[in-house]
Amino acid sequence: MSGMFTDASFQNMITIANRYGVSTNTIQSLAQALLYTNGSMAQFNIPELGGGGQWMQGGMTMVGDMFNNQLKGTVDGICYELSNLITQGAIQYAPLPKNQNGYQSNNGNWWGDLGSPNSTGSQNGTSYAIFSNINRLAILENGKVTVFDTLDNQIGGVGQQQGGNYSVTFSSQYGTVNLNSLPIISGSENASTQINEVVEPEPQFIPNTPVANFDTIESEDDIFNKIEKLAGLRDKNIISEQEFENKKTDLLSRL
């Protein structure tokens, strides 16, 4: 299982995605493929890039639509930039948690019954697990497991938090994710037996502020910008029409 990218790596990939007009998920998939070879070659199967294809340093680019020179140029440009960033160490995975023997491990389902995470890792004694398919983020800190609803955030970067309730910070396509603005689902009832007690996390709300205010923190411009981005994902067949309508309805309800 691939790990989470560092926050700086994720920001670099967002920049490339914006430059070439493709989704961040596409850039992440290419980066993962390139990391296997330290940036020298990538084999991929990405619908947004015409399906199956291959890229190698030195100018060899193959795409499913072999006569689409514009697509070839896009793939070559993206892979060339990603390869250079990987070689420079500007794109890399965040470190995975280590067991008592010092070996990296994804074992120990401390997140309970959420299923298999898309990414796991740890920073400064805090462990996290991302479940993109069910829009969940689980955090283990000081023996407490907190599960968040990530809403429409596509979390892909992690960094060190300077202050705040947690020692880690996450990034999505919208920038830094404010954990205090995410709905808290629960503390995990099925945490690992290594955790003596799971304490129900205290709601991360501002004192004397009604819960409903968290849905109105975003400005109208922010909400409409998110809807436009979702429409772009729909037009590129990254999300379905039904998924787009569901997310749009949710965002409009915050106005």
C-alpha positions in Angstrom: 0.0 0.0 0.0 1.3 3.4 -0.9 1.9 5.9 1.8 0.8 9.5 2.2 2.9 12.2 0.6 4.5 14.9 2.6 2.7 18.2 2.7 5.4 19.9 0.6 5.2 17.0 -2.0 1.4 17.3 -2.2 1.6 21.1 -2.8 4.1 20.5 -5.6 1.7 18.0 -7.2 -1.2 20.4 -6.9 0.9 23.0 -8.8 1.6 20.6 -11.6 -2.1 19.5 -11.8 -3.2 23.1 -12.2 -0.5 23.8 -14.8 -1.6 20.9 -17.0 -5.3 21.1 -16.3 -5.6 17.5 -14.9 -6.8 16.2 -11.5 -4.6 15.9 -8.5 -5.5 12.2 -8.3 -3.9 11.8 -11.8 -0.7 13.5 -10.7 -0.6 11.4 -7.5 -1.0 8.2 -9.5 1.8 9.1 -11.9 4.0 10.1 -8.9 3.5 6.8 -7.2 4.4 5.0 -10.5 7.5 7.0 -10.9 8.6 6.6 -7.3 8.9 2.8 -7.9 11.7 3.5 -10.3 13.2 6.6 -8.6 11.8 8.8 -11.4 13.2 6.8 -14.4 10.0 5.2 -15.7 6.2 5.0 -15.2 3.6 2.5 -16.3 0.1 3.6 -15.7 -3.6 3.1 -16.5 -5.4 6.4 -15.9 -8.7 7.2 -17.6 -7.9 10.9 -17.7 -4.8 10.2 -19.7 -6.4 7.9 -22.2 -6.1 4.6 -20.2 -2.9 2.6 -20.3 0.4 4.1 -21.1 4.2 4.3 -20.4 6.8 6.9 -20.0 10.6 6.6 -19.8 13.4 9.1 -19.4 15.0 10.0 -22.7 11.8 10.8 -24.6 9.8 7.5 -24.9 6.1 8.2 -24.3 3.3 5.8 -25.1 -0.5 6.4 -24.6 -3.6 4.5 -25.5 -4.6 7.0 -28.2 -1.3 6.7 -30.1 -2.0 9.4 -32.6 -3.0 12.0 -30.0 0.2 14.1 -30.0 -1.3 16.6 -27.6 -1.9 13.9 -25.0 1.6 12.5 -25.5 3.0 16.0 -24.9 0.9 16.4 -21.7 2.0 13.0 -20.3 5.7 13.7 -21.2 5.6 17.1 -19.6 4.0 15.9 -16.4 6.3 12.9 -16.0 9.4 15.0 -16.8 8.5 17.5 -14.1 7.6 14.8 -11.5 10.8 12.8 -12.3 12.9 15.9 -11.7 11.1 16.6 -8.4 11.5 13.0 -7.2 15.2 13.1 -8.1 15.6 16.3 -6.0 13.7 14.8 -3.1 10.9 17.3 -3.6 8.3 14.5 -3.9 8.4 11.7 -1.3 6.2 9.8 1.0 5.7 10.8 4.7 7.3 8.2 7.0 5.2 5.2 8.0 4.8 4.3 11.7 7.4 2.0 13.2 6.9 -0.9 15.5 8.9 -1.6 18.7 11.7 -3.1 16.6 12.1 -0.1 14.5 10.6 -1.6 11.3 7.9 0.2 9.3 4.6 -1.5 9.6 0.9 -1.0 8.6 -0.2 -3.7 11.1 -2.4 -3.1 14.1 -5.9 -1.9 13.0 -6.2 0.7 15.8 -8.9 2.4 13.7 -11.3 -0.4 14.4 -13.9 -1.5 11.8 -13.5 1.2 9.2 -12.0 -1.3 6.8 -8.7 -1.0 4.8 -7.3 2.5 4.6 -6.0 4.1 1.4 -3.0 5.5 3.3 -1.5 5.4 6.8 1.4 7.1 8.6 2.6 8.9 11.7 4.1 12.2 12.7 5.4 13.2 16.1 3.7 10.4 17.9 0.3 10.8 16.1 -0.9 8.1 13.8 -3.4 8.6 11.1 -5.4 6.5 8.6 -7.1 7.9 5.5 -10.3 6.2 4.1 -10.9 8.0 0.8 -13.7 5.7 -0.3 -15.9 6.4 2.7 -14.7 10.0 3.4 -13.1 9.2 6.8 -10.0 10.3 8.6 -8.9 8.4 11.8 -6.3 9.9 14.2 -4.7 8.1 17.1 -3.1 10.5 19.7 -2.4 9.9 23.4 -4.4 6.6 23.3 -7.5 8.4 21.8 -8.9 7.5 18.5 -11.0 10.2 16.7 -12.8 9.6 13.5 -13.6 12.6 11.2 -15.9 13.0 8.2 -13.6 14.5 5.5 -16.6 15.8 3.5 -15.4 16.5 -0.1 -11.7 16.9 0.9 -9.3 14.7 -1.1 -6.6 14.4 1.5 -3.2 13.8 0.0 -0.5 15.7 2.0 0.6 15.6 5.6 3.0 17.9 7.6 4.0 19.0 11.0 1.5 21.1 13.0 2.8 24.1 14.9 0.4 24.2 17.8 -3.2 23.3 17.8 -5.0 20.2 19.1 -3.0 17.7 16.9 0.7 17.5 16.0 0.0 16.9 12.3 -1.7 18.9 9.6 -3.3 17.6 6.4 -3.8 19.1 2.9 -6.5 18.6 0.3 -7.3 20.1 -3.0 -8.6 23.2 -1.1 -5.4 23.7 0.9 -4.8 23.0 4.6 -7.6 21.0 6.2 -9.0 22.6 9.4 -9.7 19.5 11.5 -11.9 21.7 13.8 -14.2 22.3 10.9 -14.7 18.6 10.1 -17.6 16.7 11.7 -16.4 14.2 14.4 -18.1 10.9 13.8 -16.9 9.1 16.9 -14.1 7.5 18.9 -13.4 4.0 17.6 -15.1 1.3 19.8 -13.0 -1.4 18.3 -9.5 0.0 18.8 -6.5 -2.2 19.2 -6.1 -4.0 22.6 -2.8 -2.1 23.0 -5.0 1.0 23.8 -6.1 0.6 27.4 -9.0 3.0 27.1 -10.6 4.9 24.3 -11.9 8.2 25.6 -14.7 9.8 23.7 -13.1 12.9 22.0 -14.4 16.2 23.2 -16.2 18.1 20.4 -13.8 20.5 18.7 -16.1 23.4 18.8 -15.5 27.1 19.7 -17.1 27.7 23.1 -20.5 29.4 23.1 -20.7 29.0 19.3 -23.8 27.1 17.9 -23.0 23.9 16.0 -24.8 25.3 13.0 -22.2 28.1 12.6 -19.6 25.6 11.4 -21.7 25.0 8.3 -21.7 28.7 7.5 -18.0 29.4 8.1 -17.4 29.2 4.3 -18.2 32.2 2.2 -20.5 32.0 -0.8 -17.5 32.3 -3.1 -15.8 29.4 -1.4 -18.8 27.2 -1.9 -19.4 28.2 -5.5 -15.6 27.6 -6.3 -15.9 24.1 -4.8 -19.0 23.4 -7.0 -17.1 24.6 -10.1 -14.2 22.3 -9.2 -16.6 19.4 -8.7 -18.1 20.1 -12.1 -14.7 19.9 -13.6 -14.1 16.5 -12.0 -17.5 15.4 -13.3 -16.7 16.6 -16.8 -13.5 14.6 -16.8 -15.4 11.5 -15.6 -13.5 11.4 -12.4 -16.8 11.5 -10.4 -20.2 10.4 -11.5 -23.2 12.7 -12.2 -24.9 11.4 -9.1 -21.8 12.0 -6.9 -21.6 15.6 -8.3 -25.3 16.2 -7.6 -25.0 14.8 -4.0 -21.9 17.0 -3.3 -23.5 20.1 -4.9 -26.7 19.7 -2.8 -24.6 19.3 0.4 -22.6 22.5 -0.5 -25.6 24.5 -1.4 -27.2 23.6 1.9 -24.5 25.5 3.7 -25.5 28.8 2.2 
